[in-house]
Amino acid sequence: MNINITSRKFKAKDSLKDHINAEVNALTKFNDDIMEANVVLSFINPKDSIKEAEIILQLPGKLLSVSESTDDFYKSVSGAATKLERKLKKVKSKKLAKVR
């Protein structure tokens, strides 16, 4: 799986990049068909310190996108990954239902 990390208007630290890689790679246990992941980090409102993480997963024939806004990038990435877990489980259950 290819993981692209984009940070808008700032430079992401290596520890944040490692956290993102760990969270996104953990999603492969819910779906092995993930081809690419794009992670976009940005400040929604710099003075209020609201940080947003958007994760876009590319599956064969599908594109899953979620975003999470909190006061910390680590929390935002973890929250977005949790949302993607739910979506990947739903996709897998629909796929299994079609097979039956």
Secondary structure, DSSP 8 states (H G I E B T S, - for coil): -EEEEEESSS---HHHHHHHHHHHHHGGGT-TT--EEEEEEEEEETTTTEEEEEEEEEETTEEEEEEEEESSHHHHHHHHHHHHHHHHHHHHHHHHHHH-
